[in-house]
């Protein structure tokens, strides 16, 4: 079997790098994307977060209805219920079921409970390194923002920026992960762009001369 030529080895290396980039993008996309803020309409997969404001309505029980903000520990206090109610990390349906069960236990017969998001907590990301306006930015209206859009919001690259080496730092569970992405390639293929999550940090590296 003939030995591989230098050109063949170079092609294999390029292909391997391409696979690595694709695998990195796929891993980034496994994380939950940012839900859109659509008024009182909440996506089914949205998990309530600290500082969200909930609108709780109990049918024909105005004293039990109202707006309540989720505390930093993920709990809320509701009228008549003599205990904090854990809502952080739950879906709207799960919260409705939890409140319904607590009210039915001691206070209201067959309660009809609806919960909506009155206000979403502010979702932010940070862009640092070789951009013109480094800083922390809110996602406008809590709408999804991609990595390339975030770089644009930060004034785009400086002349020293290495667009082929962009670090995306993201907390996944209890771990911080760092992904190395090629933003130049993303710009050529917009479908490869990735959606940011709350707390993501984009760090644009400097070119090596």
VEXBA-953822 format. One line per 4 residues: for each residue x negated, z, y negated of N, C-alpha, C. Coordinates in Angstrom, 3 decimals, padded with zeros to 6 digits. Layout:
! VEXBA-953822
X Z Y X Z Y X Z Y ~ ...
This chain:
! VEXBA-953822
-000.858 000.000 001.194 000.000 000.000 000.000 -000.888 000.000 -001.236 ~ -000.693 -000.941 -002.185 -001.554 -001.052 -003.353 -001.419 000.159 -004.263 ~ -002.565 000.517 -004.902 -002.552 001.641 -005.832 -001.769 001.276 -007.080 ~ -001.051 002.228 -007.680 -000.284 001.935 -008.896 -001.210 001.597 -010.057
-000.827 000.631 -010.836 -001.605 000.221 -012.002 -001.327 001.174 -013.152 ~ -002.238 001.198 -014.189 -001.959 002.046 -015.358 -000.631 001.717 -016.017 ~ -000.251 000.408 -016.049 001.025 000.031 -016.673 002.183 000.613 -015.888 ~ 002.055 000.570 -014.539 003.125 001.129 -013.701 003.273 002.626 -013.938
002.133 003.350 -014.032 002.186 004.787 -014.269 002.818 005.099 -015.615 ~ 002.536 004.269 -016.625 003.118 004.475 -017.953 004.619 004.308 -017.915 ~ 005.098 003.299 -017.180 006.537 003.072 -017.070 007.223 004.230 -016.364 ~ 006.560 004.761 -015.322 007.123 005.903 -014.607 007.222 007.104 -015.528
006.176 007.331 -016.355 006.185 008.458 -017.279 007.298 008.316 -018.299 ~ 007.489 007.104 -018.861 008.551 006.861 -019.828 009.913 007.129 -019.208 ~ 010.104 006.653 -017.968 011.378 006.867 -017.276 011.627 008.355 -017.058 ~ 010.566 009.090 -016.701 010.712 010.532 -016.467 011.085 011.251 -017.748
010.467 010.863 -018.866 010.805 011.466 -020.148 012.247 011.177 -020.520 ~ 012.685 009.938 -020.241 014.076 009.576 -020.522 015.045 010.426 -019.734 ~ 014.739 010.651 -018.453 015.602 011.489 -017.622 015.622 012.914 -018.155 ~ 014.451 013.408 -018.600 014.385 014.763 -019.126 015.262 014.916 -020.356
015.214 013.926 -021.264 016.056 013.961 -022.459 017.527 013.949 -022.075 ~ 017.887 013.091 -021.119 019.291 012.997 -020.703 019.748 014.311 -020.073 ~ 018.888 014.918 -019.241 019.244 016.186 -018.610 019.416 017.284 -019.657 ~ 018.525 017.281 -020.679 018.632 018.274 -021.750 019.940 018.119 -022.488
020.298 016.869 -022.854 021.557 016.645 -023.572 022.744 017.089 -022.734 ~ 022.710 016.798 -021.422 023.821 017.209 -020.558 023.935 018.723 -020.487 ~ 022.777 019.415 -020.454 022.812 020.875 -020.397 023.382 021.450 -021.687 ~ 022.993 020.851 -022.833 023.520 021.303 -024.113 025.021 021.126 -024.148
025.518 020.013 -023.618 026.955 019.718 -023.682 027.789 020.612 -022.784 ~ 027.149 021.293 -021.825 027.913 022.190 -020.953 028.500 023.354 -021.739 ~ 027.854 023.702 -022.873 028.341 024.805 -023.688 029.646 024.422 -024.353 ~ 030.470 025.427 -024.621 031.780 025.189 -025.213 031.634 024.632 -026.616
032.358 023.575 -026.932 032.323 023.014 -028.278 033.213 023.823 -029.212 ~ 033.057 023.575 -030.512 033.804 024.338 -031.518 035.228 023.821 -031.616 ~ 036.229 024.688 -031.524 037.606 024.234 -031.635 037.954 023.849 -033.060 ~ 038.851 022.883 -033.222 039.321 022.513 -034.550 040.315 023.536 -035.066
040.286 023.764 -036.370 041.271 024.633 -037.008 042.450 023.770 -037.412 ~ 043.560 023.925 -036.720 044.721 023.077 -036.989 045.909 023.934 -037.406 ~ 045.634 024.860 -038.348 046.724 025.719 -038.808 047.116 026.702 -037.735 ~ 048.410 026.745 -037.390 048.875 027.679 -036.381 048.798 027.118 -034.975
048.303 025.901 -034.828 048.172 025.310 -033.508 046.775 025.600 -032.988 ~ 046.693 026.266 -031.844 045.414 026.687 -031.314 045.151 026.006 -029.980 ~ 043.941 025.424 -029.780 043.633 024.798 -028.495 043.775 025.787 -027.351 ~ 044.239 025.287 -026.194 044.478 026.160 -025.047 043.211 026.881 -024.590
042.042 026.231 -024.778 040.807 026.831 -024.271 040.115 027.721 -025.298 ~ 040.735 027.928 -026.465 040.095 028.737 -027.502 040.103 030.212 -027.109 ~ 038.964 030.847 -027.231 038.829 032.275 -026.969 038.703 033.008 -028.307 ~ 039.544 033.995 -028.507 039.586 034.723 -029.775 038.263 035.436 -030.015
037.830 035.424 -031.282 036.543 035.961 -031.677 036.714 037.080 -032.700 ~ 035.653 037.857 -032.876 035.645 038.877 -033.924 035.901 038.226 -035.277 ~ 036.697 038.898 -036.102 037.061 038.466 -037.462 038.129 037.376 -037.510 ~ 038.584 036.859 -036.359 039.788 036.034 -036.378 040.962 036.904 -036.853
041.923 036.282 -037.519 043.141 036.988 -037.924 044.287 036.485 -037.042 ~ 044.948 037.406 -036.358 046.050 037.053 -035.463 047.381 037.299 -036.143 ~ 048.318 036.383 -035.921 049.703 036.578 -036.343 050.521 036.930 -035.105 ~ 050.964 038.177 -035.042 051.712 038.668 -033.882 053.185 038.756 -034.267
054.044 038.133 -033.459 055.484 038.180 -033.709 056.195 038.665 -032.449 ~ 056.999 039.696 -032.639 057.827 040.209 -031.543 059.275 039.931 -031.916 ~ 059.950 039.141 -031.107 061.311 038.677 -031.405 062.247 039.860 -031.664 ~ 062.932 039.796 -032.840 063.892 040.809 -033.276 063.269 042.207 -033.431
061.961 042.244 -033.628 061.267 043.524 -033.844 060.273 043.333 -034.987 ~ 060.818 043.253 -036.215 059.964 042.966 -037.369 058.921 044.064 -037.608 ~ 059.249 045.303 -037.237 058.295 046.406 -037.432 057.065 046.267 -036.531 ~ 057.205 045.488 -035.491 056.089 045.304 -034.554 055.339 044.001 -034.817
055.784 043.255 -035.803 055.179 041.957 -036.113 054.272 042.075 -037.335 ~ 053.323 041.164 -037.439 052.446 041.164 -038.605 051.118 040.498 -038.309 ~ 050.209 040.577 -039.290 048.874 040.000 -039.180 047.859 041.115 -038.958 ~ 046.906 040.842 -038.073 045.890 041.842 -037.776 044.559 041.134 -037.547
043.488 041.715 -038.093 042.161 041.116 -037.934 041.441 041.727 -036.741 ~ 040.797 040.865 -035.973 040.045 041.328 -034.804 038.764 042.010 -035.281 ~ 038.531 043.214 -034.808 037.352 043.958 -035.210 036.095 043.396 -034.544 ~ 034.935 043.860 -035.006 033.663 043.376 -034.458 033.541 043.676 -032.971
034.209 044.753 -032.510 034.138 045.089 -031.083 035.157 044.323 -030.249 ~ 035.919 043.410 -030.893 036.884 042.584 -030.160 038.239 043.226 -029.962 ~ 038.477 044.394 -030.585 039.733 045.110 -030.410 040.622 044.999 -031.649 ~ 041.912 045.265 -031.465 042.860 045.353 -032.577 043.732 046.582 -032.368
044.342 047.034 -033.475 045.340 048.093 -033.416 046.688 047.503 -033.756 ~ 047.708 047.798 -032.951 049.045 047.256 -033.159 050.050 048.391 -033.321 ~ 051.123 048.165 -034.086 052.137 049.215 -034.285 052.708 049.715 -032.959 ~ 052.909 051.023 -032.876 053.507 051.723 -031.736 052.581 051.858 -030.529
051.648 050.934 -030.362 050.771 051.005 -029.192 049.641 051.984 -029.507 ~ 049.625 053.111 -028.813 048.684 054.189 -029.138 047.336 054.009 -028.457 ~ 046.854 052.812 -028.484 045.528 052.523 -027.947 045.054 051.205 -028.537 ~ 043.732 051.036 -028.605 043.220 049.745 -029.067 043.474 048.707 -027.985
043.725 047.485 -028.439 044.026 046.394 -027.511 042.848 045.425 -027.532 ~ 042.274 045.202 -026.374 041.139 044.280 -026.258 041.651 042.845 -026.286 ~ 041.214 042.059 -027.293 041.638 040.658 -027.402 040.449 039.706 -027.487 ~ 039.268 040.222 -027.833 038.093 039.357 -027.962 037.747 038.684 -026.649
037.514 037.368 -026.705 037.170 036.619 -025.502 038.360 036.172 -024.679 ~ 039.590 036.510 -025.140 040.798 036.118 -024.415 041.448 034.903 -025.073 ~ 042.219 034.149 -024.294 043.012 033.056 -024.841 044.273 033.621 -025.476 ~ 044.972 032.795 -026.251 046.220 033.229 -026.878 047.242 033.642 -025.818
047.345 032.878 -024.760 048.300 033.207 -023.690 047.970 034.553 -023.064 ~ 046.692 034.820 -022.834 046.286 036.104 -022.244 046.613 037.262 -023.177 ~ 046.424 037.050 -024.480 046.741 038.109 -025.450 048.237 038.368 -025.485 ~ 049.043 037.304 -025.496 050.501 037.473 -025.477 050.929 038.278 -024.255
050.382 037.953 -023.101 050.749 038.671 -021.876 050.332 040.135 -021.942 ~ 049.161 040.403 -022.525 048.675 041.778 -022.615 049.556 042.605 -023.544 ~ 049.891 042.056 -024.704 050.738 042.790 -025.649 052.132 042.982 -025.070 ~ 052.646 041.956 -024.426 053.980 042.045 -023.814 054.026 043.179 -022.784
052.985 043.276 -021.953 052.958 044.313 -020.913 052.874 045.710 -021.527 ~ 052.086 045.871 -022.581 051.949 047.179 -023.224 053.238 047.615 -023.904 ~ 053.915 046.672 -024.569 055.179 047.007 -025.228 056.267 047.321 -024.204 ~ 056.297 046.553 -023.127 057.341 046.747 -022.111 057.177 048.075 -021.383
055.954 048.588 -021.349 055.682 049.818 -020.594 056.395 051.027 -021.201 ~ 056.438 051.099 -022.539 056.981 052.315 -023.155 057.934 052.080 -024.327 ~ 057.956 050.877 -024.886 058.604 050.744 -026.187 059.764 049.755 -026.250 ~ 059.606 048.568 -025.702 060.593 047.501 -025.901 060.990 046.931 -024.540
062.292 046.752 -024.371 062.761 046.169 -023.117 062.646 044.652 -023.195 ~ 061.962 044.065 -022.235 061.788 042.610 -022.137 061.344 041.995 -023.475 ~ 060.196 042.409 -024.025 059.753 041.897 -025.329 059.345 040.420 -025.253 ~ 059.686 039.699 -026.319 059.275 038.296 -026.436 058.201 038.229 -027.515
056.976 037.948 -027.097 055.807 038.020 -027.986 055.184 036.637 -028.139 ~ 054.903 036.272 -029.391 054.125 035.061 -029.658 052.945 035.442 -030.555 ~ 051.798 034.824 -030.288 050.585 035.081 -031.058 050.003 033.746 -031.503 ~ 049.602 033.675 -032.765 048.913 032.499 -033.294 047.683 032.948 -034.065
046.778 032.019 -034.285 045.625 032.297 -035.140 046.036 032.049 -036.579 ~ 046.041 033.113 -037.386 046.347 032.956 -038.808 045.158 032.415 -039.578 ~ 043.980 032.921 -039.246 042.738 032.452 -039.864 041.629 032.534 -038.820 ~ 040.819 031.475 -038.751 039.659 031.502 -037.869 038.498 032.192 -038.571
037.707 032.936 -037.820 036.491 033.507 -038.391 035.525 032.376 -038.740 ~ 034.657 032.641 -039.694 033.735 031.604 -040.149 032.703 031.295 -039.070 ~ 032.520 030.004 -038.808 031.552 029.548 -037.820 030.383 028.912 -038.560 ~ 029.162 029.336 -038.235 027.992 028.873 -038.979 026.893 028.369 -038.044
025.978 027.596 -038.619 024.760 027.162 -037.935 023.631 027.204 -038.951 ~ 022.402 027.183 -038.484 021.237 027.246 -039.349 020.345 026.036 -039.106 ~ 019.840 025.450 -040.200 018.880 024.350 -040.106 017.603 024.807 -040.811 ~ 016.484 024.714 -040.129 015.221 025.177 -040.705 014.109 024.186 -040.380
012.933 024.446 -040.930 011.806 023.563 -040.679 011.748 022.438 -041.691 ~ 011.460 021.236 -041.232 011.202 020.097 -042.105 012.488 019.382 -042.541 ~ 013.296 020.114 -043.318 014.456 019.521 -043.993 014.381 019.932 -045.460 ~ 015.133 019.232 -046.309 015.033 019.456 -047.750 015.801 020.683 -048.239
016.844 021.089 -047.502 017.623 022.256 -047.923 017.879 023.155 -046.716 ~ 016.827 023.816 -046.278 016.966 024.719 -045.130 017.922 025.859 -045.481 ~ 018.677 026.306 -044.495 019.593 027.413 -044.731 020.664 027.499 -043.672 ~ 021.586 028.435 -043.878 022.722 028.620 -042.965 023.957 027.993 -043.593
024.684 027.219 -042.800 025.824 026.446 -043.295 027.079 026.767 -042.474 ~ 028.242 026.825 -043.151 029.503 026.967 -042.403 029.954 025.609 -041.892 ~ 030.647 025.621 -040.775 031.259 024.387 -040.288 032.533 024.164 -041.094 ~ 032.601 023.091 -041.883 033.747 022.895 -042.792 035.065 022.925 -042.041
035.938 023.865 -042.444 037.242 023.976 -041.795 037.156 024.288 -040.322 ~ 035.972 024.814 -039.880 035.736 025.078 -038.460 035.898 023.828 -037.604 ~ 035.722 022.656 -038.210 035.754 021.405 -037.442 034.398 021.211 -036.764 ~ 034.356 020.516 -035.631 033.077 020.302 -034.945 032.068 019.566 -035.824
030.814 019.992 -035.745 029.707 019.358 -036.452 028.632 019.016 -035.425 ~ 028.089 017.814 -035.520 027.037 017.411 -034.591 025.664 017.757 -035.162 ~ 024.663 017.663 -034.317 023.302 017.964 -034.742 022.866 017.051 -035.883 ~ 023.127 015.761 -035.788 022.722 014.830 -036.840 023.482 015.092 -038.134
024.753 015.424 -038.036 025.524 015.749 -039.236 024.958 017.001 -039.907 ~ 024.546 017.969 -039.102 023.984 019.200 -039.647 022.687 018.926 -040.404 ~ 021.864 018.043 -039.850 020.615 017.690 -040.529 020.926 017.009 -041.859 ~ 021.947 016.168 -041.885 022.362 015.522 -043.134 022.853 016.532 -044.151
023.613 017.545 -043.700 024.103 018.582 -044.607 022.947 019.373 -045.213 ~ 021.832 019.444 -044.487 020.658 020.170 -044.969 019.722 019.278 -045.775 ~ 020.221 018.152 -046.264 019.426 017.290 -047.141 018.516 016.321 -046.428 ~ 018.686 016.179 -045.117 017.903 015.264 -044.296 016.439 015.704 -044.196
015.618 014.854 -043.577 014.245 015.215 -043.256 013.315 015.161 -044.469 ~ 012.260 015.967 -044.418 011.149 015.791 -045.350 010.245 014.682 -044.804 ~ 009.275 014.267 -045.588 008.371 013.195 -045.144 007.458 013.657 -044.001 ~ 007.377 014.974 -043.789 006.531 015.504 -042.717 007.290 015.727 -041.410
008.576 015.452 -041.410 009.401 015.783 -040.245 009.080 014.902 -039.041 ~ 009.073 015.529 -037.891 008.942 014.812 -036.620 010.338 014.697 -036.016 ~ 010.987 013.563 -036.256 012.374 013.384 -035.806 012.489 013.345 -034.280 ~ 011.367 013.142 -033.614 011.398 013.065 -032.150 011.215 014.429 -031.491
011.029 015.464 -032.320 010.837 016.804 -031.761 011.672 017.793 -032.567 ~ 012.908 017.967 -032.137 013.845 018.863 -032.796 014.220 019.961 -031.804 ~ 013.994 021.202 -032.196 014.358 022.328 -031.338 015.781 022.763 -031.659 ~ 016.596 022.913 -030.624 017.930 023.500 -030.764 017.912 024.825 -030.033
018.056 025.924 -030.796 018.052 027.264 -030.215 019.490 027.746 -030.119 ~ 019.875 028.146 -028.919 021.280 028.497 -028.663 021.357 029.712 -027.749 ~ 022.259 030.627 -028.065 022.495 031.780 -027.207 023.542 031.409 -026.162 ~ 023.155 031.517 -024.913 024.053 031.220 -023.795 024.162 032.479 -022.947
025.341 033.094 -022.960 025.480 034.397 -022.303 024.644 035.418 -023.044 ~ 023.723 036.049 -022.347 022.836 037.028 -022.975 021.432 036.481 -023.183 ~ 021.259 035.182 -023.009 019.941 034.579 -023.124 019.883 033.589 -024.271 ~ 018.714 033.508 -024.915 018.508 032.456 -025.900 017.760 031.312 -025.232
018.314 030.117 -025.342 017.688 028.933 -024.767 017.204 028.026 -025.889 ~ 016.128 027.320 -025.619 015.578 026.372 -026.578 015.544 024.992 -025.929 ~ 016.212 024.035 -026.554 016.253 022.656 -026.071 015.425 021.788 -027.013 ~ 014.610 020.897 -026.449 013.822 019.964 -027.255 014.530 018.615 -027.230
014.947 018.140 -028.401 015.759 016.926 -028.499 015.070 015.878 -029.370 ~ 015.384 014.628 -029.094 014.849 013.491 -029.844 015.936 012.990 -030.788 ~ 015.907 013.450 -032.052 016.946 013.075 -033.009 016.839 011.611 -033.406 ~ 015.646 011.060 -033.335 015.478 009.636 -033.655 016.219 008.775 -032.643
016.122 009.151 -031.383 016.835 008.426 -030.336 018.349 008.620 -030.484 ~ 018.770 009.816 -030.869 020.192 010.071 -031.095 020.738 009.180 -032.204 ~ 019.939 008.981 -033.253 020.386 008.143 -034.364 020.586 006.703 -033.911 ~ 019.788 006.269 -032.947 019.945 004.905 -032.416 021.137 004.821 -031.466
021.445 005.939 -030.818 022.556 005.986 -029.857 023.446 007.179 -030.200 ~ 024.352 007.017 -031.175 025.172 008.143 -031.655 025.941 008.866 -030.558 ~ 026.239 008.183 -029.459 026.982 008.835 -028.373 026.162 009.963 -027.734 ~ 024.846 009.951 -027.969 023.991 010.990 -027.412 023.910 012.230 -028.302
024.514 012.160 -029.496 024.513 013.305 -030.398 025.237 014.477 -029.730 ~ 024.877 015.702 -030.110 025.473 016.881 -029.476 026.242 017.712 -030.501 ~ 027.311 018.351 -030.047 028.136 019.196 -030.906 027.543 020.598 -030.957 ~ 027.475 021.155 -032.158 026.901 022.479 -032.339 027.896 023.575 -031.995
027.339 024.746 -031.686 028.129 025.957 -031.465 027.809 026.969 -032.545 ~ 028.673 027.937 -032.682 028.452 029.007 -033.646 027.117 029.696 -033.366 ~ 026.310 029.861 -034.423 025.032 030.562 -034.285 023.874 029.689 -033.873 ~ 024.108 028.396 -033.616 023.013 027.498 -033.253 021.980 027.433 -034.379
020.714 027.288 -033.993 019.621 027.121 -034.951 018.902 025.816 -034.642 ~ 018.820 024.936 -035.643 018.097 023.670 -035.513 016.772 023.827 -036.239 ~ 015.686 023.563 -035.550 014.356 023.713 -036.142 013.625 022.375 -036.032 ~ 013.414 021.712 -037.178 012.747 020.400 -037.221 011.243 020.616 -037.289
010.543 020.098 -036.302 009.101 020.288 -036.249 008.355 019.350 -037.189 ~ 007.093 019.692 -037.443 006.247 018.895 -038.343 005.444 017.882 -037.543 ~ 005.217 016.716 -038.135 004.398 015.705 -037.488 002.964 016.196 -037.322 ~ 002.339 015.754 -036.249 000.919 016.045 -036.033 000.111 014.839 -036.447
-000.753 014.989 -037.406 -001.556 013.859 -037.896 -002.945 013.898 -037.261
